[in-house]
């Protein structure tokens, strides 16, 4: 079980300032633990100490950064079950998925440990004209400065890791605001980081209410803001962020295309579509929301997908047989139910699922959803998927692109030409061939276009954002 209370971490130190933040068990609705909340004064102090830590972090050698990250990997493994249970309770994530996220947390820190000692520069040849004769140029990467991180509720371990681990590897101090609904995993991470010899002020982890956390966005002492969350919030933060670099990983209404050449592979396709659509109650920005199936396979796919959707077990996330747990809150379930009802009123048909009880939302499949409804145009962020038919592959690509979002897309096809055409034509950050858009490995570049965000995560790519190029030009003789 969870501890009764958790401190926040201010400049590497635990501070039991209060127990103001109640964290609920998302299945039972009962208070599971209480967490210290940071006020504006604590956030301001953390930022000042991060600035003070910059000289020490800049000179903290790569082998020591690697040792910190390797210590985290070791301790995450030792506390694997505790981390998984905490995630299951605070996020309502089924226990098997929670264990999978702890594994990804470990993977992300492992990759960061490897990258921390290979942040290299280059030699630039300046001999492009006679005037540069005798000059040489060198480039290295240097830490950008103190960074502000705001992480979301849906992957509170792994998406936090994708900010914290690259920051340590890059040598930048940071102040992190974890989601107030799911702060416990980040605070356990802070407890483990506090066991290391990171310079004082290298990290602070401060749960705070959104309306009291403007400093995470507006304070000019931060040189970078990395935010993962909803598009509405993310773009507003960018507007308020001032001169600092901004990285946004936002939402999506991801599509999967099932081409007409699947033959005996439909069972695999259905397994992956059901996973992508309903994994962790659909609360993933790359969850499968739109399924476009070729007319030649549509009827067979529809029948198999309905059966699979109806077979998914919904219930207590602590039960290993549970596949669909609660949504993060009853209000979110009500919001999605309203969108579903609006789609039905506009002519859609529910062909599997559709029941809602509190925060529990049954895995649901619809067809005939009009393209101007909220359920089609916006990010559902819940266990609902839309099935539709196509005849022409080019038209299907255009239909996927008819979206304000562009995070990832999946294409099931045996045609190499179609695979490359999708890669060329789809307006997304990533195209996954023969799997769902929900597929992600933690060292690959990850991010979107359009309303889905700016920049890329993935450890090496995040390190590039958290460092700056510094040029030195040397005249050979003078």
N, C-alpha and C positions, 0 to 999 in steps of 0.2 A: 504493500500500500504506500501511498504518498506520505511524506512527512506532514506534521500538523501545520508547520509554517516554513516559508522559505525567505531568506534575505535577498535583497538585490546586491549587485556588485558595483562598487564605486572605486575606481582606480585600483583594481585588482583585489579589493578587500570586501568581505561580506558586511553588509550594514542591515541590521534588523530594525529599520526605522519605524515600522508600523506593520499592521496586518490588514491593510485597508482593501486589498484586492481579493475578492472571493473567486476561487476557481472551481467550477462545478464539474461533476461527473456528467458528461453529456448524455449518457443513457438514462441515469436515474434522475437527473436534475438536482441532486443533492450537492451541498458544498463539500468538495473533496479535500481542499486545503486552502490556506490563506497566504498571500504573498505581499511582500513589502512594495509599496508604490513610491515612485520618485516624484518629487515636486519640482517646480521650475528652478529652485535654488540648487537642488542636487544635480539636475541636468547641467546647469551652468557651471557648477564646480567640476563636473566630469569633463566637460569640454575644455576648461582651463587646464586641467591636469593632463589631458590628452595632448594639448599644445606643448606643455612642459616636457612631456615624454618624447617628443619628436626627435630631439638630438640623440637621446639614448637609443631609440628604436632605429634611427638611421645608421648607427654604428653597431647595432646588435648583429653579429655576424650570421651569415646564412646557415652555418652548421648548428648554431644555437637555435635558430628558428626551426630548423628541421627537427632538433631534439624535442622542442616543445610540441610540435605536431605529432611526433612519434609517441610522446608520453600520452597525448590525448587518445590516440588510437589504442594504446594498451589499456587505458582506463575505461574507454568506451566498451571494449571487449569484456572487461571485468564486471562492468555494470550494465551489461546488455539487457538482462531481464528486467532490471529496474527501469531503464530507459524505455523499454517497450511497454511496460505496464503503465508508466506515467503518460505516455503518448496515447495509449488506449483509453485511459480515463479522461484526460483533459481534452482530447480531440474527438473522442467517440469513434476512433479508428479501429476496425476489427484487428484482433491481436495478431493475426498472421501478417496483415499489412503493416502493423506497427513494428513487428520484428524485421520486416523487409526494409522499413525506413531506417532503423538503427544500422542495418547492414550498409545502407547507402551513406549514412553519416560517417561510418568508418571508412568506406571507400573514398569519400571526398577528402577526408583528412590525410589518408594515405597518398592520394594523388598530390595534394598540396605539399606534403613532406618531400616528395620527389622533385616537385617543381621549385621548391625554395632554394635549392642549390644549383639551379641552372637558369637563373635570370641573367641572361648574357647580353652583351652589346655587339657592336660591329665596327669594322674599319671601313671607311668610305674612301673610295678612290676619287680624288679631286682633279685628276689630270685630264680634265675635259677641254682645257684651253691653255695656251702658254702662260697666261697671267696666274694660274694656280701652280706653276712649276715650283717645287720645293715646299709645298704645303701638304700636310697630312691631316686627316680628320678621323675622329673616334667618337662613338656614341655609346653611352651606357644608360641604364634605367635606374632612376632614383625614386624613392617613395614620394607619393604626391602630397602627403600631409594627413592630418586627422580626418577620419571618415565617419560619416553618419549612416547607420544601417537601420532600416525598418523592415521587419520580417512579418510574414502572414501566418494565419492560424492553420492553414490546411496541411502544410508540411513543416511543422515547427522545429523539427530537428534538421532535416536535410536542406531546406531552403535557408535556414540560419547558417548552416555549415558552409553554404556556397558564398556567404559573405565573410564569415569569421576566418575560415581556413586560408583563403587567399590573402586576407589582410595580414595574418601572421607571417605567411610566406613572403609577402612583399615588404614587410617591415613598417606597416602603418598602424598607428594607434587608432582605436575606434570606440565609438559609443553606440550601443545597440539598444533599440526599442523592440522587444519581442511583442507579439500580439497579446493583448490583455486577456483574451479568452484561453490562450495556450502558452503561458510563460514558463512552465515548469522545466521543460526540456532545455531551454536556453539557460536557465539558472543552474541546472546540473552541469551544463557545459562550463559555466562560469566557475563553479566550484572546482572543476578539474583544472581549468586554466590557472586558478589561484594557487595550485600546487607547484607551479613552475616558477622559474626565475625571470619571467618577463619583466621588463622595466616598469616601475611604478607609473600608473597612468596609461599603460598600454591598452587596457580594455576596461570598459564599464558596461554593465548589462542592467538596464533600468526600465522595468515595466512602468508605463505611464498611460493615462487616458489620452486619447487623441486630441481632445480639446485643450490639454495642458502641455502638449509636447511640440509646440511650434518651433522651439529652439533646434530640434533635430533637422528642421528644414531651413529656417531663416538665418541661423547663426553663421556669420561669414568666416568664423574661424575654421569651420569645416571646409575642406577642399573637394569633397565628393559626397554626394548623397546616393545611396543605393536603396531603392524601394521596390518591394514586391507586394502586390495587392491589386485592388480594383482600379480600372481605368479612370473612373471619375475622381478618385482620390489622387492617383498617381499624377495625372496631368495638372491638377490643381497644385500639388506640391512642386512640380517643375516650374509652374508660373511664379511661385513664391520663393524659389531657391536662390535667386540672385546669380552671382557669378560662378558658383561652384559647378563642377561637372555633375551631371545627373544620369543615373542608370535606372531605367524603369523596366521591370518585368511584370506585365499586366495580364489582362484576361484574353479570352478567346472563345470562339464557338466552333471548335475544330471539326473538320470534315474528314471522312474516310470514303474513298472511292473503291468500289468492288467491280473490277473489270469483268468482261464476259468470257474469260478464258480459264475459269477456276476449276472446272472439271470435278475431280474427286477431292478438292481441297476445301470445300465449303465448311466442313466440320471445323477445320483449323481457323478459317476466317471467322466463323461464328464465335468460337471460343475467345478469339482476340477482340472482336467487336464488343462482346459482353463485358470482358475485362475493361476495355478502354472506356466504355460508357458508364459502368456502374461501380467500378473500383472506388473504394472509399466514398461511397454514396455520391459519386459523380463530382465531388468537390475538388476538381483539378482543372487548371486553366487549359490543359491540353487533353481533357476528357473528350471522348467521342460524342459530339452533340448531333451531327448531321451524317447520315449514312446514305450514300448515293450508289445504288446497285444497278448494273446493266440489266436491261429487260430480259435477256436470255437466262439470267440466274435469279431474277428478282423473286419469283414465286417460291422457289426452293429455299432461298436464303430467308425469306420472310417466315416461312413455316418453321425452320430450324431456330431462327433467332427468337421467335415468340416462345417456343418451348424452352429454350435456354434461359430467357429472361424470367419466365414463370418459375423455373427451378431454383433460382438463387435464394438462399436462406437469409432472411432479415431478422435481426434481433439483437441480443446483448453482444456488444463487441468483444467481451471477454471470452465468449464461447468460440472455440476454434472452428466450429462449423459455420459461423456467421460470415456472410460475404457483404451484406449491406447493413451498416450500422446507422445511427442517427445522423441527421444533418447537424451542423454546428449549433443551431438554435431553432426553436419553434417558429420564430419570426421569419427565418430564411425559408423554412418549409412552406409557410403560408404564402410568402412571396412567389415561390415557384408554382405552388398550386393555383394561384391566381393567373399566372401566365398560361398554365395548362388549360384551365377552364376557358380562358379567352380564346385559345387556339381551337378548342372544341366548339365553342359558340360560332367560330368563323368557318367551321366545316371539317375540322380534323377528327380523326377517330382514334381512340385509345385501343390498341390491339393487344396490350399486355400491361398488367399493373394498374397504376392510377390511384391506389388508396393512400391516404395520408392520415396519420394519427400522431398529433403533437409534432415532435421533431423527426418522427419516423416516416420516411417517404419511400413507398414501394418502388422497386426498379420498374420503370415505365417506358413503353415503346409506343410511338404514335406514327400514323401515316396521314397523308393528305393535309399536312400543316401548311397554311398559306405563308408565303415568303415575306409578308409585311407584318406578321405578328411578332410580339415580343419574344415568344418562345423560339422563333426562327432567327430573328435579327440580333438578339442580345445574348449575353453569356448566361446560360441556365444555371451553371454551377450547382448541379444536383443530379440525381439519378434518372434523367430523362433523355431519351434519344429519339431522333426523327428519322424515319425511313422513307426514301423516295426513289423513283425509277428514272433511269436515263437510257437513251438510245445511242447517243453520239458522244465519244470520249472528249472531243473538243468542247462540246456544250457542257459536259460535266465539269471540266476545268474552269470554264467561265462561271459556272454556278458556284463552285467553291470560292472563287475570287469575289463573288457578289456578297461581300461582307465587309464590315468596318474593321474586322480583326484579321490578323495574319501571323499566328504563332507557329503552329506546325500542322501538317496534313499527312494523312496516310493514303497509300495507293496499293491495292492488291492487284497485281498483274503479272502475267508471264511474258509480256511484251517488253523487250529492252527499249524499243522505240518509244512506247508509252511511258516507261519509267523516266527516260531522259526528257521527253516532252513535258511531263509533269514537273520535273526539276526546273526546266526552263520557264514554264508558264505560270506556275502557282506563286502567288504573291504572299509568301510566308517565310518565316525564318528557317524552317527545316522541312524537308520532304522525306517521309519514311516509307520505303518501298517494302511491300509484303509484311507490314505490321501496322499497328495503330499509331496515330499521332501521339499517344500517351507514352510511347517508348522514349526513354532518356537514359543515357549513360553519363556519369558525372564528370568525365573529362572532355565531353564534346561541347562545341559552342552551342549555346541555347539562348534564344530570345526571339523577338518578333518584330514585325513592321506594322504600319498603320496604327490603329489604336492599341495594339498589343505591346507597344513599348519602344524603348531605345536601348541600344547596346546589347552585349552578350554576356551571359554567365558561362559557367564551365571554368575550372580552376585557372588554367593558363590565360584564358581570355579576361577573367576578372583581374588577375595580376597585372595584365597590361593596362587596364583601366585605373588601377590603383598605383601605377607608377608613371613617371614622365620621362621622355627622352631628354638627355642632356648631352649637348655637343661640345667637344673640344677640338679646336683647330690649332695645329702647331706648324709654325714656319721652321723649316729645317735649319737654315742659316740666317743670321741677321747681324 
